[in-house]
Amino acid sequence: MKSDIVNAFSIDFEDWYQGLEIIDMKNWHNYESRIERNCNGCLEILAKYNVKATFFVLGYLAENYPKLIRDIASAGHEVGSHGYSHTQIFRLTPEKFNQELIRTNDSIAAACGKKPIGFRAPIFSVLAASHWSFDLLSENGFIYDSSINPTLNYRYGYIRADRFKHEIITNSGARIIEIPVTSARIFGLNFPVGGGAYFRFWPYFFTRWAFNKVNKNGKPGVFYMHPWEIDPEQPRINLPFRLSATHYHRLDSTKSLLESLLSDFKFSTMASVFGIEY
């Protein structure tokens, strides 16, 4: 029996090669785009289970595929921002980060008529050293952020962060709602269970147990995925082992895992689940 708790379902909306930090944006044109087919695949799965989700959209895609953004919004999903170039925030200057926020907001608004109120940093790159980014998020009209992953990973991790929804006070005194992705607390350690490669790596019963535990404590979970994760036929390129071991791992299992997750739990958009006006 499903819990009455509604969890947040989110999609980091990027093409299969755009999340690989070894591929610079200036070279993206050299790779086959599969974003249209994978966007449609995601929309079909969500429609099948009557789930509304939050799509954190790359500004680059909003500029180049505005119809997809309109399709997402027309289907009742929330559109958030995922930055423009999928560059980790700590690799950007504040000036460049601000430019990316503005460009992405304008592109999303041009595509679907609304500027986003939610943001997720590429590769969860809001760390202690990039706390300055919250002021720029506030200045650009964002109400909430979902960029903190309170676990340890060689690419990201803010282990001391609160695991659940909380308020961030920016350096200038502004306020941002922070909504981390779900983690499991075991023997005093946080384990990543909120989605992505971990959804394909852990046995499904562990993900189900973790979300059930969070829900039994009266809190919603936050799940995330990428469109390319439902595409086992995507091109295989030579990657460092640290990337290929996660990027390509069990891609052929994603759809069946999603079927189980969407059958076992209730989901909706970030804004709806956490009572944020959109």
C-alpha positions, 0 to 999 in steps of 0.5 A: 500500500502506498504511503499518503506522503507525496514525493518530489520527482525531478529530471535534470534535463540534459542530453547524454553527452552534456553531463560529461564534464570532459566534453566542453560545450564548444564541442557539443555539436560533434555529438548525436543529440537524442534529447527529443526522443528521450524527452518524449520517452520521459513524458510518456512514462510520467503520463502513464502513471499520472505523475507531474515532475519538475524538469530542471532544464539546461538553458542551452536546450531551452534555446535550441529546443524550445518546443520541448520546453513548451511540451513539458510545460503544456503537460503540466510539469514544472520547469526549473533551471539547470544552468546554461552550460552544465558547468559546475558552479565552483568553476564559474566566476560570480559574473559568469554564473549570473550571466548563465542564470539570466540567459537560461531564465530568458530562454525558458520564459521565451519557450513556455511563458514563465521564468523558473523559481527552482534551480538545480546546479549541474552535478550538485555543485553548490558546496561550502565554497560556492555559498556565494551562489545563493545571493545570485539565485535570490537576485534572479528570482529563485525561491528554492534550490535543490543543488545540495547532495548531503553525501560524499562523492568524488564529483560533489557532496555537502556532507554537513548539510541538513538532509531535508528541506531547510532555509538558507540565509545568503551572505546578503541576508536573503532567504532561499529554500533548500531542498536536498535530494534524498539520502539514507542515514545508516550507522551515522553515515549518509548514503545517496539513494535519491536517483541518478546512477545510484538508482541503477547501482543499488538493488531496488529494495534499498531505494524502496526501503530508503523512501519508505523510511523517509515517508514514515518519518512524515517527510517527502523524498526527492528523486532525480534522473536524467532523460538519457538514463532511459536510453540504453542505445545511446552512443558509447564513447571512450570515457575515463573509467570513473565516468563510464562506470556510472554513466553506462551502468545498467542503463537497460534497467532504468525503465523497469526500475522506474515502473516499480518506483512509480507504482510504489510511491506517489510523486509530484513536482517540487513546487507542489510537494513543498508548497511553493507557489509556481 
